[in-house]
Amino acid sequence: MSRRNYTFTSESVSEGHPDKVCDRISDAVLDAFLNEEPEARVACETFATTDRVVIGGEVGLSDQDKLHDYMGRIDEIARDCIRDIGYEQDKFHHQTVEITNLLHEQSAHIAQGVDASGDKDEGAGDQGIMFGYATTETPALMPAPIQYSHAILRRLAEVRKNKTEPALGPDAKSQLSVTYRDGMPVGISSIVLSTQHLDETLSSDDIRAIVEPYIRETLPEGWLTSETEWHVNPTGKFVIGGPDGDAGLTGRKIIVDTYGGAAPHGGGAFSGKDPTKVDRSAAYAARYLAKNVVAAGMAERCTIQLSYAIGVSRPLSIYADTHGTGQVADAAIEKAVGEVMDLTPRGIREHLQLNKPIYQRTAAYGHFGRDPEADGGFSWERTDLVQALKGAV
């Protein structure tokens, strides 16, 4: 039986964290190509450091002339991302940063394994395992530590960008240690927040005075008590941030992007990958299925694992674990999820409408636990499979 009383910790990082700057640029490149052609192929990686951004990887359009035209837009796309995030530092400024574009055409050998031809179905873009998870502990059916760590940083980004708190800078990290009683979150034992600030004269106490009201309004009432430990900018000043303070790279925040360590991770990053890459699309599908299982009342917690082989369309395995909270057998859930959704790469893309330019918005504050949007963004957060699942078990 799983533990019912414990403390669990998760962290989040802001859109100005150097790795998140890179995720944002990679997903913006992906969106640009998908906007031109829904079946575009993109595997884009970004590296950022002092005064420099390097973008590499492979891209493909059916019209190669358009591909070469789009290569000329990469510089503008990257600068737009950096400007929107808010970087105007002497050594990392959207106007002056040096951008190197090393993107090239997609490998024909990868394409031949993925593309449909004749009577061969479209195959997965790579081998691998993907996990999805859901839990009743928050309204979004997400683990509380990561959900509220994200929420704090999103709120601080809002007041920074609307100039309510102009002293805050783009780079920040949050970390919450959440106390569980009888399996449900009831409070915060400690909170850690490190945020870049533009005024060099501000002390840690000054920064806490700025951020504390926003943190309190973000967290559930009663979770912060006199016993909660606060660590705000515990090392002191944090003026130089982002890629000038530390190098960034696409795909280095996979736990931040998913469940904060509360559930397994298959190891594949998301950002910069088009949805033929099952690292991304099947992880979204697994979250979608797990969330619908929990929303249907079949379990309080659910983990779904999917596995794939490159060039093979059907998943090699489907695994469900309800962690002892299931109202129906795990094996019945495994059977049901395979019946209510086509889990081939194309089936996932069509069901969740993933061939749209919806990815730049996922690059910070988590890919899961967000509200589904009218244009198809975060479609994997819908709970529209509830009735189908109930009918299949």
Contacts in CASP RR format, 6 or more apart in sequence:
PFRMAT RR
TARGET T0000
AUTHOR 0000-0000-0000
METHOD contacts of the structure
MODEL  1
MSRRNYTFTSESVSEGHPDKVCDRISDAVLDAFLNEEPEARVACETFATT
DRVVIGGEVGLSDQDKLHDYMGRIDEIARDCIRDIGYEQDKFHHQTVEIT
NLLHEQSAHIAQGVDASGDKDEGAGDQGIMFGYATTETPALMPAPIQYSH
AILRRLAEVRKNKTEPALGPDAKSQLSVTYRDGMPVGISSIVLSTQHLDE
TLSSDDIRAIVEPYIRETLPEGWLTSETEWHVNPTGKFVIGGPDGDAGLT
GRKIIVDTYGGAAPHGGGAFSGKDPTKVDRSAAYAARYLAKNVVAAGMAE
RCTIQLSYAIGVSRPLSIYADTHGTGQVADAAIEKAVGEVMDLTPRGIRE
HLQLNKPIYQRTAAYGHFGRDPEADGGFSWERTDLVQALKGAV
1 324 0 8 1.000
2 323 0 8 1.000
2 324 0 8 1.000
3 183 0 8 1.000
4 180 0 8 1.000
4 181 0 8 1.000
4 182 0 8 1.000
4 183 0 8 1.000
5 180 0 8 1.000
5 181 0 8 1.000
5 182 0 8 1.000
5 183 0 8 1.000
6 179 0 8 1.000
6 180 0 8 1.000
7 177 0 8 1.000
7 178 0 8 1.000
7 179 0 8 1.000
7 180 0 8 1.000
7 189 0 8 1.000
8 143 0 8 1.000
8 145 0 8 1.000
8 177 0 8 1.000
8 178 0 8 1.000
8 180 0 8 1.000
8 262 0 8 1.000
9 145 0 8 1.000
9 175 0 8 1.000
9 176 0 8 1.000
9 177 0 8 1.000
9 178 0 8 1.000
10 143 0 8 1.000
10 145 0 8 1.000
10 146 0 8 1.000
10 149 0 8 1.000
10 175 0 8 1.000
10 176 0 8 1.000
10 178 0 8 1.000
10 255 0 8 1.000
10 259 0 8 1.000
10 260 0 8 1.000
10 261 0 8 1.000
10 262 0 8 1.000
11 149 0 8 1.000
11 173 0 8 1.000
11 174 0 8 1.000
11 175 0 8 1.000
11 176 0 8 1.000
11 192 0 8 1.000
11 256 0 8 1.000
11 260 0 8 1.000
12 146 0 8 1.000
12 149 0 8 1.000
12 150 0 8 1.000
12 152 0 8 1.000
12 153 0 8 1.000
12 173 0 8 1.000
12 174 0 8 1.000
12 175 0 8 1.000
12 256 0 8 1.000
12 365 0 8 1.000
12 366 0 8 1.000
13 19 0 8 1.000
13 20 0 8 1.000
13 153 0 8 1.000
13 172 0 8 1.000
13 173 0 8 1.000
13 174 0 8 1.000
13 253 0 8 1.000
13 256 0 8 1.000
13 364 0 8 1.000
14 20 0 8 1.000
14 153 0 8 1.000
14 156 0 8 1.000
14 157 0 8 1.000
14 170 0 8 1.000
14 171 0 8 1.000
14 172 0 8 1.000
14 173 0 8 1.000
14 195 0 8 1.000
14 364 0 8 1.000
14 365 0 8 1.000
15 21 0 8 1.000
15 24 0 8 1.000
15 85 0 8 1.000
15 157 0 8 1.000
15 170 0 8 1.000
15 363 0 8 1.000
15 364 0 8 1.000
15 365 0 8 1.000
16 85 0 8 1.000
16 86 0 8 1.000
16 87 0 8 1.000
16 170 0 8 1.000
16 171 0 8 1.000
16 172 0 8 1.000
16 242 0 8 1.000
16 364 0 8 1.000
17 171 0 8 1.000
17 172 0 8 1.000
17 173 0 8 1.000
17 242 0 8 1.000
17 253 0 8 1.000
17 364 0 8 1.000
18 48 0 8 1.000
18 171 0 8 1.000
18 241 0 8 1.000
18 242 0 8 1.000
18 243 0 8 1.000
18 245 0 8 1.000
18 246 0 8 1.000
18 247 0 8 1.000
18 248 0 8 1.000
18 249 0 8 1.000
19 248 0 8 1.000
19 249 0 8 1.000
19 250 0 8 1.000
19 251 0 8 1.000
19 252 0 8 1.000
19 253 0 8 1.000
20 253 0 8 1.000
20 363 0 8 1.000
20 364 0 8 1.000
21 46 0 8 1.000
21 48 0 8 1.000
21 81 0 8 1.000
21 82 0 8 1.000
21 85 0 8 1.000
21 87 0 8 1.000
21 242 0 8 1.000
21 243 0 8 1.000
21 248 0 8 1.000
22 45 0 8 1.000
22 46 0 8 1.000
22 47 0 8 1.000
22 48 0 8 1.000
22 248 0 8 1.000
22 249 0 8 1.000
22 250 0 8 1.000
22 251 0 8 1.000
22 252 0 8 1.000
22 271 0 8 1.000
23 46 0 8 1.000
23 250 0 8 1.000
23 251 0 8 1.000
23 253 0 8 1.000
23 271 0 8 1.000
23 272 0 8 1.000
23 363 0 8 1.000
23 364 0 8 1.000
24 81 0 8 1.000
24 85 0 8 1.000
24 271 0 8 1.000
24 360 0 8 1.000
24 363 0 8 1.000
24 364 0 8 1.000
25 44 0 8 1.000
25 46 0 8 1.000
25 48 0 8 1.000
25 53 0 8 1.000
25 55 0 8 1.000
25 77 0 8 1.000
25 78 0 8 1.000
25 81 0 8 1.000
25 82 0 8 1.000
25 250 0 8 1.000
26 44 0 8 1.000
26 45 0 8 1.000
26 46 0 8 1.000
26 55 0 8 1.000
26 250 0 8 1.000
26 271 0 8 1.000
26 272 0 8 1.000
26 363 0 8 1.000
27 271 0 8 1.000
27 272 0 8 1.000
27 359 0 8 1.000
27 360 0 8 1.000
27 362 0 8 1.000
27 363 0 8 1.000
28 77 0 8 1.000
28 78 0 8 1.000
28 80 0 8 1.000
28 81 0 8 1.000
28 360 0 8 1.000
28 363 0 8 1.000
29 42 0 8 1.000
29 44 0 8 1.000
29 55 0 8 1.000
29 59 0 8 1.000
29 74 0 8 1.000
29 77 0 8 1.000
29 103 0 8 1.000
29 272 0 8 1.000
30 42 0 8 1.000
30 44 0 8 1.000
30 271 0 8 1.000
30 272 0 8 1.000
30 273 0 8 1.000
30 274 0 8 1.000
30 357 0 8 1.000
30 359 0 8 1.000
30 360 0 8 1.000
31 357 0 8 1.000
31 358 0 8 1.000
31 359 0 8 1.000
31 360 0 8 1.000
32 70 0 8 1.000
32 73 0 8 1.000
32 77 0 8 1.000
32 357 0 8 1.000
33 40 0 8 1.000
33 42 0 8 1.000
33 59 0 8 1.000
33 60 0 8 1.000
33 61 0 8 1.000
33 70 0 8 1.000
33 274 0 8 1.000
34 40 0 8 1.000
34 42 0 8 1.000
34 274 0 8 1.000
34 355 0 8 1.000
34 356 0 8 1.000
34 357 0 8 1.000
34 359 0 8 1.000
35 357 0 8 1.000
36 61 0 8 1.000
36 66 0 8 1.000
36 70 0 8 1.000
37 61 0 8 1.000
37 62 0 8 1.000
37 63 0 8 1.000
37 66 0 8 1.000
38 355 0 8 1.000
38 356 0 8 1.000
39 62 0 8 1.000
39 355 0 8 1.000
40 59 0 8 1.000
40 60 0 8 1.000
40 61 0 8 1.000
40 274 0 8 1.000
41 58 0 8 1.000
41 59 0 8 1.000
41 60 0 8 1.000
41 61 0 8 1.000
41 106 0 8 1.000
41 111 0 8 1.000
41 114 0 8 1.000
41 274 0 8 1.000
41 276 0 8 1.000
42 58 0 8 1.000
42 59 0 8 1.000
42 60 0 8 1.000
42 272 0 8 1.000
42 273 0 8 1.000
42 274 0 8 1.000
43 57 0 8 1.000
43 58 0 8 1.000
43 59 0 8 1.000
43 106 0 8 1.000
43 272 0 8 1.000
43 273 0 8 1.000
43 274 0 8 1.000
43 277 0 8 1.000
44 55 0 8 1.000
44 56 0 8 1.000
44 57 0 8 1.000
44 59 0 8 1.000
44 103 0 8 1.000
44 250 0 8 1.000
44 272 0 8 1.000
44 273 0 8 1.000
45 55 0 8 1.000
45 56 0 8 1.000
45 57 0 8 1.000
45 249 0 8 1.000
45 250 0 8 1.000
45 272 0 8 1.000
46 53 0 8 1.000
46 54 0 8 1.000
46 55 0 8 1.000
46 56 0 8 1.000
46 78 0 8 1.000
46 249 0 8 1.000
46 250 0 8 1.000
47 53 0 8 1.000
47 54 0 8 1.000
47 55 0 8 1.000
47 247 0 8 1.000
47 248 0 8 1.000
47 249 0 8 1.000
47 250 0 8 1.000
48 54 0 8 1.000
48 92 0 8 1.000
48 242 0 8 1.000
48 243 0 8 1.000
48 247 0 8 1.000
48 248 0 8 1.000
48 249 0 8 1.000
49 243 0 8 1.000
49 244 0 8 1.000
49 247 0 8 1.000
49 248 0 8 1.000
50 91 0 8 1.000
50 92 0 8 1.000
50 243 0 8 1.000
50 244 0 8 1.000
50 245 0 8 1.000
51 91 0 8 1.000
51 92 0 8 1.000
51 96 0 8 1.000
51 97 0 8 1.000
51 98 0 8 1.000
51 244 0 8 1.000
52 97 0 8 1.000
52 98 0 8 1.000
52 99 0 8 1.000
52 100 0 8 1.000
53 78 0 8 1.000
53 82 0 8 1.000
53 97 0 8 1.000
53 98 0 8 1.000
53 99 0 8 1.000
53 100 0 8 1.000
53 243 0 8 1.000
54 99 0 8 1.000
54 100 0 8 1.000
54 102 0 8 1.000
55 74 0 8 1.000
55 78 0 8 1.000
55 99 0 8 1.000
55 100 0 8 1.000
55 101 0 8 1.000
55 102 0 8 1.000
55 103 0 8 1.000
56 101 0 8 1.000
56 102 0 8 1.000
56 103 0 8 1.000
56 104 0 8 1.000
57 102 0 8 1.000
57 103 0 8 1.000
57 104 0 8 1.000
58 103 0 8 1.000
58 104 0 8 1.000
58 105 0 8 1.000
58 106 0 8 1.000
58 107 0 8 1.000
58 110 0 8 1.000
59 67 0 8 1.000
59 70 0 8 1.000
59 103 0 8 1.000
59 104 0 8 1.000
59 105 0 8 1.000
59 106 0 8 1.000
60 67 0 8 1.000
60 105 0 8 1.000
60 106 0 8 1.000
61 67 0 8 1.000
61 70 0 8 1.000
64 105 0 8 1.000
67 105 0 8 1.000
71 101 0 8 1.000
71 103 0 8 1.000
72 101 0 8 1.000
74 99 0 8 1.000
74 101 0 8 1.000
74 103 0 8 1.000
75 99 0 8 1.000
75 101 0 8 1.000
78 97 0 8 1.000
78 99 0 8 1.000
79 94 0 8 1.000
79 95 0 8 1.000
79 97 0 8 1.000
79 99 0 8 1.000
80 94 0 8 1.000
81 360 0 8 1.000
82 92 0 8 1.000
82 93 0 8 1.000
82 94 0 8 1.000
82 97 0 8 1.000
83 94 0 8 1.000
85 170 0 8 1.000
86 94 0 8 1.000
86 161 0 8 1.000
86 169 0 8 1.000
86 170 0 8 1.000
87 93 0 8 1.000
87 94 0 8 1.000
87 170 0 8 1.000
87 242 0 8 1.000
88 94 0 8 1.000
89 240 0 8 1.000
89 241 0 8 1.000
89 242 0 8 1.000
89 244 0 8 1.000
91 240 0 8 1.000
91 244 0 8 1.000
92 241 0 8 1.000
92 242 0 8 1.000
92 243 0 8 1.000
92 244 0 8 1.000
110 125 0 8 1.000
113 123 0 8 1.000
113 125 0 8 1.000
113 310 0 8 1.000
113 311 0 8 1.000
114 122 0 8 1.000
114 123 0 8 1.000
114 124 0 8 1.000
114 125 0 8 1.000
114 276 0 8 1.000
114 310 0 8 1.000
114 311 0 8 1.000
114 345 0 8 1.000
115 122 0 8 1.000
116 122 0 8 1.000
116 123 0 8 1.000
116 346 0 8 1.000
121 313 0 8 1.000
121 344 0 8 1.000
121 346 0 8 1.000
122 276 0 8 1.000
122 313 0 8 1.000
122 344 0 8 1.000
122 345 0 8 1.000
122 346 0 8 1.000
123 310 0 8 1.000
123 311 0 8 1.000
123 312 0 8 1.000
123 313 0 8 1.000
123 344 0 8 1.000
123 345 0 8 1.000
124 276 0 8 1.000
124 278 0 8 1.000
124 282 0 8 1.000
124 308 0 8 1.000
124 309 0 8 1.000
124 310 0 8 1.000
124 311 0 8 1.000
124 312 0 8 1.000
124 313 0 8 1.000
124 345 0 8 1.000
125 276 0 8 1.000
125 277 0 8 1.000
125 278 0 8 1.000
125 308 0 8 1.000
125 310 0 8 1.000
125 311 0 8 1.000
125 345 0 8 1.000
126 277 0 8 1.000
126 278 0 8 1.000
126 279 0 8 1.000
126 308 0 8 1.000
126 310 0 8 1.000
127 307 0 8 1.000
127 308 0 8 1.000
127 309 0 8 1.000
127 310 0 8 1.000
128 266 0 8 1.000
128 268 0 8 1.000
128 278 0 8 1.000
128 279 0 8 1.000
128 307 0 8 1.000
128 308 0 8 1.000
128 309 0 8 1.000
129 266 0 8 1.000
129 267 0 8 1.000
129 305 0 8 1.000
129 306 0 8 1.000
129 307 0 8 1.000
130 266 0 8 1.000
130 268 0 8 1.000
130 278 0 8 1.000
130 279 0 8 1.000
130 282 0 8 1.000
130 283 0 8 1.000
130 285 0 8 1.000
130 286 0 8 1.000
130 305 0 8 1.000
130 306 0 8 1.000
130 307 0 8 1.000
130 308 0 8 1.000
131 258 0 8 1.000
131 263 0 8 1.000
131 264 0 8 1.000
131 265 0 8 1.000
131 266 0 8 1.000
131 283 0 8 1.000
131 286 0 8 1.000
131 303 0 8 1.000
131 304 0 8 1.000
131 305 0 8 1.000
132 258 0 8 1.000
132 259 0 8 1.000
132 263 0 8 1.000
132 283 0 8 1.000
132 286 0 8 1.000
132 287 0 8 1.000
132 289 0 8 1.000
132 290 0 8 1.000
132 303 0 8 1.000
132 304 0 8 1.000
132 305 0 8 1.000
133 143 0 8 1.000
133 258 0 8 1.000
133 259 0 8 1.000
133 262 0 8 1.000
133 263 0 8 1.000
133 264 0 8 1.000
133 287 0 8 1.000
133 290 0 8 1.000
133 301 0 8 1.000
133 302 0 8 1.000
133 303 0 8 1.000
133 304 0 8 1.000
134 141 0 8 1.000
134 142 0 8 1.000
134 287 0 8 1.000
134 290 0 8 1.000
134 291 0 8 1.000
134 293 0 8 1.000
134 294 0 8 1.000
134 295 0 8 1.000
134 301 0 8 1.000
134 302 0 8 1.000
135 141 0 8 1.000
135 142 0 8 1.000
135 143 0 8 1.000
135 262 0 8 1.000
135 294 0 8 1.000
135 300 0 8 1.000
135 301 0 8 1.000
135 302 0 8 1.000
136 294 0 8 1.000
136 300 0 8 1.000
136 301 0 8 1.000
137 143 0 8 1.000
137 144 0 8 1.000
137 183 0 8 1.000
137 184 0 8 1.000
137 185 0 8 1.000
138 144 0 8 1.000
138 147 0 8 1.000
138 148 0 8 1.000
138 185 0 8 1.000
140 147 0 8 1.000
140 369 0 8 1.000
140 370 0 8 1.000
140 381 0 8 1.000
141 291 0 8 1.000
141 294 0 8 1.000
141 295 0 8 1.000
141 369 0 8 1.000
142 259 0 8 1.000
142 368 0 8 1.000
142 369 0 8 1.000
143 259 0 8 1.000
143 260 0 8 1.000
143 261 0 8 1.000
143 262 0 8 1.000
143 263 0 8 1.000
144 176 0 8 1.000
144 178 0 8 1.000
144 185 0 8 1.000
145 176 0 8 1.000
145 177 0 8 1.000
145 178 0 8 1.000
145 185 0 8 1.000
145 260 0 8 1.000
145 262 0 8 1.000
146 256 0 8 1.000
146 258 0 8 1.000
146 259 0 8 1.000
146 260 0 8 1.000
146 261 0 8 1.000
146 262 0 8 1.000
146 366 0 8 1.000
147 369 0 8 1.000
148 176 0 8 1.000
148 178 0 8 1.000
148 218 0 8 1.000
148 219 0 8 1.000
148 220 0 8 1.000
149 174 0 8 1.000
149 175 0 8 1.000
149 176 0 8 1.000
149 260 0 8 1.000
150 365 0 8 1.000
150 366 0 8 1.000
151 218 0 8 1.000
151 219 0 8 1.000
152 174 0 8 1.000
152 176 0 8 1.000
152 193 0 8 1.000
152 214 0 8 1.000
152 215 0 8 1.000
152 218 0 8 1.000
152 219 0 8 1.000
153 172 0 8 1.000
153 173 0 8 1.000
153 174 0 8 1.000
153 364 0 8 1.000
153 365 0 8 1.000
154 365 0 8 1.000
155 214 0 8 1.000
155 215 0 8 1.000
155 217 0 8 1.000
155 218 0 8 1.000
156 165 0 8 1.000
156 168 0 8 1.000
156 172 0 8 1.000
156 195 0 8 1.000
156 211 0 8 1.000
156 214 0 8 1.000
157 170 0 8 1.000
157 172 0 8 1.000
159 165 0 8 1.000
159 168 0 8 1.000
159 214 0 8 1.000
160 166 0 8 1.000
160 168 0 8 1.000
160 169 0 8 1.000
160 170 0 8 1.000
165 210 0 8 1.000
166 198 0 8 1.000
167 197 0 8 1.000
167 198 0 8 1.000
167 199 0 8 1.000
167 202 0 8 1.000
167 210 0 8 1.000
168 195 0 8 1.000
168 196 0 8 1.000
168 197 0 8 1.000
168 198 0 8 1.000
168 210 0 8 1.000
168 211 0 8 1.000
169 195 0 8 1.000
169 196 0 8 1.000
169 197 0 8 1.000
169 198 0 8 1.000
169 241 0 8 1.000
170 196 0 8 1.000
170 241 0 8 1.000
170 242 0 8 1.000
171 195 0 8 1.000
171 196 0 8 1.000
171 238 0 8 1.000
171 241 0 8 1.000
171 242 0 8 1.000
172 193 0 8 1.000
172 194 0 8 1.000
172 195 0 8 1.000
172 196 0 8 1.000
173 192 0 8 1.000
173 193 0 8 1.000
173 194 0 8 1.000
173 195 0 8 1.000
174 191 0 8 1.000
174 192 0 8 1.000
174 193 0 8 1.000
175 191 0 8 1.000
175 192 0 8 1.000
175 193 0 8 1.000
176 188 0 8 1.000
176 190 0 8 1.000
176 191 0 8 1.000
176 192 0 8 1.000
177 188 0 8 1.000
177 189 0 8 1.000
177 190 0 8 1.000
177 191 0 8 1.000
178 185 0 8 1.000
178 187 0 8 1.000
178 188 0 8 1.000
178 189 0 8 1.000
179 185 0 8 1.000
179 186 0 8 1.000
179 187 0 8 1.000
179 188 0 8 1.000
179 189 0 8 1.000
180 186 0 8 1.000
185 223 0 8 1.000
186 223 0 8 1.000
187 220 0 8 1.000
187 222 0 8 1.000
187 223 0 8 1.000
187 224 0 8 1.000
187 225 0 8 1.000
187 228 0 8 1.000
188 219 0 8 1.000
188 223 0 8 1.000
188 224 0 8 1.000
188 225 0 8 1.000
188 228 0 8 1.000
189 227 0 8 1.000
189 228 0 8 1.000
189 229 0 8 1.000
190 228 0 8 1.000
190 229 0 8 1.000
190 230 0 8 1.000
190 231 0 8 1.000
191 215 0 8 1.000
191 224 0 8 1.000
191 228 0 8 1.000
191 229 0 8 1.000
191 230 0 8 1.000
191 231 0 8 1.000
192 231 0 8 1.000
192 232 0 8 1.000
192 234 0 8 1.000
193 211 0 8 1.000
193 215 0 8 1.000
193 231 0 8 1.000
193 232 0 8 1.000
193 233 0 8 1.000
194 232 0 8 1.000
194 233 0 8 1.000
194 234 0 8 1.000
194 235 0 8 1.000
194 238 0 8 1.000
195 207 0 8 1.000
195 211 0 8 1.000
195 232 0 8 1.000
195 233 0 8 1.000
195 238 0 8 1.000
196 238 0 8 1.000
196 239 0 8 1.000
196 240 0 8 1.000
196 241 0 8 1.000
196 242 0 8 1.000
197 207 0 8 1.000
197 233 0 8 1.000
197 237 0 8 1.000
197 238 0 8 1.000
197 239 0 8 1.000
198 239 0 8 1.000
200 237 0 8 1.000
200 239 0 8 1.000
202 237 0 8 1.000
203 236 0 8 1.000
204 232 0 8 1.000
204 233 0 8 1.000
204 234 0 8 1.000
204 236 0 8 1.000
207 232 0 8 1.000
207 233 0 8 1.000
208 230 0 8 1.000
208 232 0 8 1.000
208 233 0 8 1.000
211 232 0 8 1.000
212 230 0 8 1.000
212 232 0 8 1.000
215 224 0 8 1.000
216 224 0 8 1.000
242 248 0 8 1.000
250 269 0 8 1.000
250 271 0 8 1.000
250 272 0 8 1.000
251 257 0 8 1.000
251 269 0 8 1.000
251 270 0 8 1.000
251 271 0 8 1.000
252 269 0 8 1.000
254 265 0 8 1.000
254 267 0 8 1.000
254 268 0 8 1.000
254 269 0 8 1.000
254 270 0 8 1.000
255 261 0 8 1.000
255 265 0 8 1.000
256 366 0 8 1.000
257 269 0 8 1.000
257 270 0 8 1.000
257 271 0 8 1.000
257 366 0 8 1.000
257 367 0 8 1.000
258 265 0 8 1.000
258 283 0 8 1.000
258 366 0 8 1.000
258 367 0 8 1.000
258 368 0 8 1.000
259 265 0 8 1.000
259 368 0 8 1.000
263 303 0 8 1.000
264 303 0 8 1.000
264 305 0 8 1.000
266 283 0 8 1.000
267 279 0 8 1.000
268 279 0 8 1.000
268 283 0 8 1.000
269 279 0 8 1.000
270 279 0 8 1.000
270 280 0 8 1.000
270 283 0 8 1.000
270 362 0 8 1.000
270 367 0 8 1.000
271 359 0 8 1.000
271 362 0 8 1.000
271 363 0 8 1.000
272 359 0 8 1.000
273 279 0 8 1.000
273 280 0 8 1.000
274 280 0 8 1.000
275 281 0 8 1.000
275 345 0 8 1.000
275 348 0 8 1.000
275 349 0 8 1.000
275 354 0 8 1.000
275 355 0 8 1.000
276 345 0 8 1.000
276 349 0 8 1.000
278 306 0 8 1.000
278 308 0 8 1.000
278 345 0 8 1.000
278 348 0 8 1.000
281 345 0 8 1.000
281 348 0 8 1.000
281 349 0 8 1.000
281 352 0 8 1.000
281 354 0 8 1.000
282 306 0 8 1.000
282 308 0 8 1.000
282 315 0 8 1.000
282 343 0 8 1.000
282 345 0 8 1.000
282 348 0 8 1.000
283 367 0 8 1.000
284 348 0 8 1.000
284 352 0 8 1.000
284 354 0 8 1.000
284 367 0 8 1.000
284 380 0 8 1.000
285 306 0 8 1.000
285 341 0 8 1.000
285 343 0 8 1.000
285 348 0 8 1.000
285 351 0 8 1.000
285 352 0 8 1.000
285 380 0 8 1.000
286 304 0 8 1.000
286 305 0 8 1.000
286 306 0 8 1.000
287 304 0 8 1.000
287 367 0 8 1.000
287 368 0 8 1.000
287 380 0 8 1.000
287 381 0 8 1.000
288 341 0 8 1.000
288 352 0 8 1.000
288 379 0 8 1.000
288 380 0 8 1.000
288 381 0 8 1.000
288 382 0 8 1.000
288 385 0 8 1.000
289 304 0 8 1.000
289 337 0 8 1.000
289 341 0 8 1.000
289 385 0 8 1.000
290 302 0 8 1.000
290 303 0 8 1.000
290 304 0 8 1.000
291 380 0 8 1.000
291 381 0 8 1.000
291 383 0 8 1.000
292 383 0 8 1.000
292 384 0 8 1.000
292 385 0 8 1.000
292 386 0 8 1.000
292 389 0 8 1.000
293 299 0 8 1.000
293 302 0 8 1.000
293 304 0 8 1.000
293 320 0 8 1.000
293 322 0 8 1.000
293 333 0 8 1.000
293 337 0 8 1.000
293 389 0 8 1.000
294 300 0 8 1.000
294 301 0 8 1.000
294 302 0 8 1.000
295 383 0 8 1.000
295 386 0 8 1.000
296 385 0 8 1.000
296 386 0 8 1.000
296 389 0 8 1.000
296 390 0 8 1.000
297 327 0 8 1.000
298 322 0 8 1.000
298 326 0 8 1.000
298 327 0 8 1.000
298 328 0 8 1.000
298 333 0 8 1.000
298 389 0 8 1.000
298 390 0 8 1.000
298 393 0 8 1.000
299 322 0 8 1.000
299 323 0 8 1.000
299 324 0 8 1.000
299 325 0 8 1.000
299 326 0 8 1.000
299 327 0 8 1.000
299 328 0 8 1.000
299 333 0 8 1.000
300 322 0 8 1.000
300 323 0 8 1.000
300 325 0 8 1.000
300 326 0 8 1.000
301 322 0 8 1.000
301 323 0 8 1.000
301 324 0 8 1.000
301 325 0 8 1.000
302 320 0 8 1.000
302 321 0 8 1.000
302 322 0 8 1.000
302 323 0 8 1.000
302 326 0 8 1.000
302 333 0 8 1.000
303 319 0 8 1.000
303 320 0 8 1.000
303 321 0 8 1.000
303 322 0 8 1.000
303 323 0 8 1.000
304 318 0 8 1.000
304 319 0 8 1.000
304 320 0 8 1.000
304 337 0 8 1.000
305 317 0 8 1.000
305 318 0 8 1.000
305 319 0 8 1.000
305 320 0 8 1.000
305 321 0 8 1.000
306 315 0 8 1.000
306 317 0 8 1.000
306 318 0 8 1.000
306 319 0 8 1.000
306 343 0 8 1.000
307 315 0 8 1.000
307 316 0 8 1.000
307 317 0 8 1.000
308 315 0 8 1.000
308 316 0 8 1.000
308 345 0 8 1.000
309 316 0 8 1.000
313 344 0 8 1.000
313 345 0 8 1.000
313 346 0 8 1.000
314 343 0 8 1.000
314 344 0 8 1.000
315 343 0 8 1.000
315 344 0 8 1.000
318 334 0 8 1.000
318 337 0 8 1.000
318 338 0 8 1.000
318 343 0 8 1.000
319 334 0 8 1.000
320 330 0 8 1.000
320 331 0 8 1.000
320 333 0 8 1.000
320 334 0 8 1.000
320 337 0 8 1.000
321 330 0 8 1.000
322 330 0 8 1.000
322 333 0 8 1.000
328 393 0 8 1.000
332 393 0 8 1.000
333 389 0 8 1.000
333 393 0 8 1.000
335 392 0 8 1.000
335 393 0 8 1.000
336 389 0 8 1.000
336 391 0 8 1.000
336 392 0 8 1.000
336 393 0 8 1.000
337 343 0 8 1.000
337 389 0 8 1.000
339 392 0 8 1.000
340 385 0 8 1.000
340 388 0 8 1.000
340 389 0 8 1.000
340 392 0 8 1.000
341 347 0 8 1.000
341 348 0 8 1.000
341 351 0 8 1.000
341 385 0 8 1.000
342 348 0 8 1.000
342 350 0 8 1.000
342 351 0 8 1.000
348 354 0 8 1.000
349 355 0 8 1.000
352 379 0 8 1.000
352 380 0 8 1.000
353 376 0 8 1.000
353 379 0 8 1.000
354 379 0 8 1.000
356 375 0 8 1.000
356 376 0 8 1.000
356 377 0 8 1.000
358 373 0 8 1.000
358 375 0 8 1.000
358 376 0 8 1.000
358 377 0 8 1.000
358 378 0 8 1.000
358 379 0 8 1.000
361 377 0 8 1.000
362 370 0 8 1.000
362 378 0 8 1.000
368 380 0 8 1.000
368 381 0 8 1.000
369 378 0 8 1.000
369 381 0 8 1.000
370 378 0 8 1.000
370 381 0 8 1.000
371 378 0 8 1.000
371 381 0 8 1.000
372 378 0 8 1.000
372 379 0 8 1.000
372 380 0 8 1.000
372 381 0 8 1.000
372 382 0 8 1.000
END
